[in-house]
C-alpha cells in the first residue's frame, strides 16, 4: 500500500518477472498437467509408426482403442479416488464381482430361482450387477470414512473379500459367450467408420469421460473433490463435509466399476471369475502417467485417458515391431517413475 | 440474556465456555463479548485458550459447556458451515485455502454459485464467470491490486497474497463478524501493514472484528479493546489507552490483575 516502498518492490517484481525457460515450462505444465503425457503419447506413436508403418492403419488403431477400453473405463473410477488422495486396490476384484453377478443372474437366475425375472430380462441382470459395484464402492467408502481407515488398507482388504465372495457365490465357473444373452454382450458390437471399427464399449467409455470431465470441471461436487484431496483440513474449515465427499466418490467409483463390468463382458465375450491380476496396477499406472498426483488434489481425466492409451500403444507398438513384451514392462516402469518425478517438480511452481 | 455490564447487545457473546480435550482443559469458563463496530483483540500466552475460544465461535469446536449468543440470540454451531451460515467468517491461522484451486474458486469454496435456470438446476453447472467477476470486485474493494489474475492457483501466490485471499473471502461473506486468527504471524513488514489496513477498512465499513495476535504493537495499533486470556479464562479486558503494552504482558503472565471496575467491559464510546 505505502508508496514509499515502491522502489524496492519494483526491483523485486522485476526480479520475480525474470524467469528461466525451465521455469516457464514448469509453469505451463502446472497449468496443463496432461501436456507431458500427451507429448509422451505422440512421441510413442511416431516411434512405433517409424518402426512399423502398419501401426497407424485404421485396423490397428481400432484394435488399440479396443485394448484400452477396460483399463480406460476403470481408470475413471481410479482417477476420482486418487484425486481425493485415496487409492483403490479392489477395482479389479469389484469389477469381477459385478461382472459375475450380472452374468450368473442372466444365465442361471431362472433355473436357480434366485431373482428369476433377471433370467428373463438381461437388462435387470445388468442393473443388479452394476448395483453390486455401487454397493461394493459404498462398503469401501463407509469403512474409510466411518472408521478413519487408510484407503490403501481398506481396499487391500476388500480386494481379498470380493475375490473370495466371487468364488464363493459363483464358484470358479466361467460363463461362456454362447450362454449369455445378446444384451449382455451388446457393448462388444462394433460400428464401422471406413476401415476403423469402433466398439460400442469405446463409445460408452468416451461418453463417460466427457460426463465425468464435465462434472469435475463444472460442478461444486467436482471442485470439492479437488479441494478435499488438496487439503482436507482446509476443505473442512471452508464448510465442506469432507466425509460426505469422500464417501460419495467411492460410491460413484463403484458405479463406474459396475458399468466397466458390462463393458468387459462385451469386450472379452465371456465372464471369468479370475480377475486379471494386473488390472488394479494398470489403472493406477494410467492415472499416474496421465499426470494426476498420487497425493491428491490435482490432475485431469483427459490425462488419465491419455495414460491408458500410452499403456496400450506401447504394448501394441512393441508387438508390431516384433519386440519382446518385457520392453513394455520396462517402458511402463520408467514412465511411472518419470511421471511422479515430474509431478513433484511441478508442485514447486512459483508465481 | 445479555452481559450484566452492557446496555448494547453484543454481536457475539460467549458465557462460561468450557472445552476440554481429554485431560487438557483448553477453556475453563471463558467469557467474551464483541460489540458492534469494534475491533476486539484477543491476546494471551501459548495455551491460554485464544484459539480454542474463537474456534467455538467459528464452528470448528463445539464447547462442552456454556452458551454462545449471536446478536442476543442463542446459537450452537456444530460445524464451520453453520457458523458461516450465521454470518461468522473466520480466517484461520492455516488460512484454509485449497492450494491447487484458483483464487475465484477459493473465494467461493463451499458456497459456489450455480448458473441460473435449467443448466444450473439440472446440470449443476457452476457460474464461473460470475464468481470470477465478483471475486475480483471483492479483491478490489479491499484494495488488493497485486493479484493480476483471478484464475491463478493459490499455491503460486506469496504468503501475503494468500492471506489477502483468505481475508477477502471472509470480508466478502461475513455479514455479522469476522474473526482473524494470527493473520500477520507469517508475514513480512509490508504485508503485515497491508493486512492491518484491511482490518481498519473493515471496521470503517462497520464490520466487527476479532483479532487474535501475538504482536503487541499491532494490537495496540488497531484494537478498540484488548481481551486478555489466561489459563482458559478471561483475565481482563482493557483498552490501548488505559493500559500499556507492559501491563498487558503482565496480565497475560498473571503478574498483574485488573479489578473489574478498571476493565473495559462495555463498548468504547
HADDOCK unambig.tbl for C-alpha pairs under 7 A between the chains (distance, minus, plus):
assign (segid A and resid 1 and name CA) (segid B and resid 194 and name CA) 6.25 0.50 0.50
assign (segid A and resid 218 and name CA) (segid B and resid 125 and name CA) 5.33 0.50 0.50
assign (segid A and resid 218 and name CA) (segid B and resid 126 and name CA) 5.43 0.50 0.50
assign (segid A and resid 219 and name CA) (segid B and resid 124 and name CA) 5.68 0.50 0.50
assign (segid A and resid 219 and name CA) (segid B and resid 125 and name CA) 5.26 0.50 0.50
assign (segid A and resid 219 and name CA) (segid B and resid 126 and name CA) 5.45 0.50 0.50
assign (segid A and resid 220 and name CA) (segid B and resid 112 and name CA) 6.29 0.50 0.50
assign (segid A and resid 220 and name CA) (segid B and resid 126 and name CA) 6.78 0.50 0.50
assign (segid A and resid 227 and name CA) (segid B and resid 98 and name CA) 5.48 0.50 0.50
assign (segid A and resid 230 and name CA) (segid B and resid 98 and name CA) 6.09 0.50 0.50
assign (segid A and resid 230 and name CA) (segid B and resid 99 and name CA) 6.86 0.50 0.50
assign (segid A and resid 230 and name CA) (segid B and resid 100 and name CA) 6.68 0.50 0.50
assign (segid A and resid 231 and name CA) (segid B and resid 98 and name CA) 6.03 0.50 0.50
assign (segid A and resid 233 and name CA) (segid B and resid 96 and name CA) 6.98 0.50 0.50
assign (segid A and resid 234 and name CA) (segid B and resid 96 and name CA) 3.72 0.50 0.50
assign (segid A and resid 234 and name CA) (segid B and resid 97 and name CA) 5.56 0.50 0.50
assign (segid A and resid 234 and name CA) (segid B and resid 98 and name CA) 6.39 0.50 0.50
assign (segid A and resid 235 and name CA) (segid B and resid 96 and name CA) 6.72 0.50 0.50
assign (segid A and resid 235 and name CA) (segid B and resid 98 and name CA) 6.95 0.50 0.50
assign (segid A and resid 237 and name CA) (segid B and resid 60 and name CA) 6.98 0.50 0.50
assign (segid A and resid 237 and name CA) (segid B and resid 80 and name CA) 5.84 0.50 0.50
assign (segid A and resid 237 and name CA) (segid B and resid 96 and name CA) 6.06 0.50 0.50
assign (segid A and resid 238 and name CA) (segid B and resid 80 and name CA) 6.92 0.50 0.50
assign (segid A and resid 238 and name CA) (segid B and resid 96 and name CA) 6.39 0.50 0.50
assign (segid A and resid 238 and name CA) (segid B and resid 109 and name CA) 6.44 0.50 0.50
assign (segid A and resid 238 and name CA) (segid B and resid 110 and name CA) 6.06 0.50 0.50
assign (segid A and resid 239 and name CA) (segid B and resid 80 and name CA) 5.31 0.50 0.50
assign (segid A and resid 239 and name CA) (segid B and resid 81 and name CA) 4.15 0.50 0.50
assign (segid A and resid 239 and name CA) (segid B and resid 110 and name CA) 5.55 0.50 0.50
assign (segid A and resid 240 and name CA) (segid B and resid 110 and name CA) 5.43 0.50 0.50
assign (segid A and resid 297 and name CA) (segid B and resid 100 and name CA) 6.74 0.50 0.50
assign (segid A and resid 298 and name CA) (segid B and resid 100 and name CA) 6.71 0.50 0.50
assign (segid A and resid 349 and name CA) (segid B and resid 156 and name CA) 6.50 0.50 0.50
assign (segid A and resid 350 and name CA) (segid B and resid 156 and name CA) 4.78 0.50 0.50
assign (segid A and resid 351 and name CA) (segid B and resid 156 and name CA) 4.41 0.50 0.50
assign (segid A and resid 351 and name CA) (segid B and resid 157 and name CA) 5.93 0.50 0.50
